[in-house]
Every structure is written in structure tokens, then in C-alpha cells.
């Protein structure tokens, strides 16, 4: 079970997912200032470098992490563009439950220049691959704001199965009572999902 707690670097040809650290703060601040990109997140965009550093501290320290259940475990990543070596976004494992062999992939965001590219698809592939093949998961889940139709389409596109809606699941920005839509991939679905993601990558590349 210790490997569930160990930071890990996941390498692809487009992106590298490496353990989030304060060393990524300036690059993430540059990419994370657009209100539109954070519209459906539990919090708004970064206001300054100090705010970015606080967000990283929260991601690394867990307690008080907005929008995340207490008592859960987390493994946050910086999404790094291989060509430039700069962090262009972030994602994380959360709600890690080794006793049930399940986790969630969430808190995923990318700078505007990296959206609608192969970066998000490859990042999801790397996270799913390690979850199933490295950690032995039998379930990986995702949740998104019911209003966020683009995210729902993206999850369906990678092969995740829509499960249902948790009503008034979270209180987010401006006190909005958010309904959360859950998707998942199971271990017996992973081989087909893996092949599908590789095919998407091939068409994009």
C-alpha cells in the first residue's frame, strides 16, 4: 500500500506529470489567471504569485483543500510540456482508497494555449495507466460540474462511463450549490479504453 503514498513521475512524449512543488509556482501562475478556465472549479483563478503558492501548499498538505472531502488522500501533479519544460497545468489523484482499490482523477486544469490539444488526452492516459497498471485499481472515477458540458463531452470522448448526478453535492464559487456528474472507468474496461486513448493520440499526432 505504500506505493499509493509515493510521489511518482509519469512520462509521455508530449507531457510529463511530475510531483507538484513550489518550483512550479511561477509557471502555473502564468497559466492560471483566466477566470473562464476556472469557472467550474471550486475556487477562482490565481490572483497573484502568493495565491498560487498557497494553492500549491493546500494541494500538498491536504487539510482545508477546498472542494475535497476531509480525510481523503491526494497525489498532486504538475502537467509539464516536454518541449518547453514548463508547467502548463495541474491534475491530481484524490479520494485515494487503497483498501477498495479505487481513486479519483480531478482538479485538472490547463492554460488556454494547451486546451483542445493532445495534452489533456495524454495526461489522462498517463494517470489512468498508472492507476490501473501501477497501483492495481479496479475503479477510477471523475466528477464534474453539471453545467460543464465541455468536460462531460471530454470524459465521454476518452471512454469514461457516465454514472449519475449527485445533487447539491458541493458549494463552490459565489456560494453556488453545484450538482456533480460522476463518470468512471473499471479495470475490465481499461484495455478497451487504453486502446481508444492510443487511437485518439494517433489521430491527434
C-alpha positions, 0 to 999 in steps of 0.5 A: 500500500505504500506505493499509493503514498509515493510521489511518482513521475509519469512520462509521455512524449508530449507531457510529463506529470511530475510531483507538484512543488513550489518550483512550479509556482511561477509557471502555473501562475502564468497559466492560471489567471483566466477566470473562464478556465476556472469557472467550474472549479471550486475556487477562482483563478490565481490572483497573484504569485502568493495565491498560487503558492498557497494553492500549491501548499493546500494541494500538498498538505491536504487539510482545508483543500477546498472542494475535497472531502476531509480525510481523503488522500491526494497525489498532486501533479504538475502537467509539464510540456516536454518541449518547453519544460514548463508547467502548463497545468495541474491534475491530481489523484484524490479520494485515494482508497487503497483498501477498495482499490479505487481513486479519483482523477480531478482538479485538472486544469490547463492554460488556454494555449494547451486546451483542445490539444493532445495534452489533456488526452495524454495526461489522462492516459498517463494517470489512468495507466498508472492507476490501473497498471501501477497501483492495481485499481479496479475503479477510477472515477471523475466528477464534474460540474453539471453545467460543464458540458465541455468536460462531460463531452471530454470524459465521454470522448476518452471512454469514461462511463457516465454514472449519475448526478449527485445533487447539491453535492458541493458549494463552490464559487459565489456560494453556488450549490453545484450538482456533480456528474460522476463518470468512471472507468473499471479495470475490465474496461481499461484495455478497451479504453487504453486502446481508444486513448492510443487511437485518439493520440494517433489521430491527434499526432 
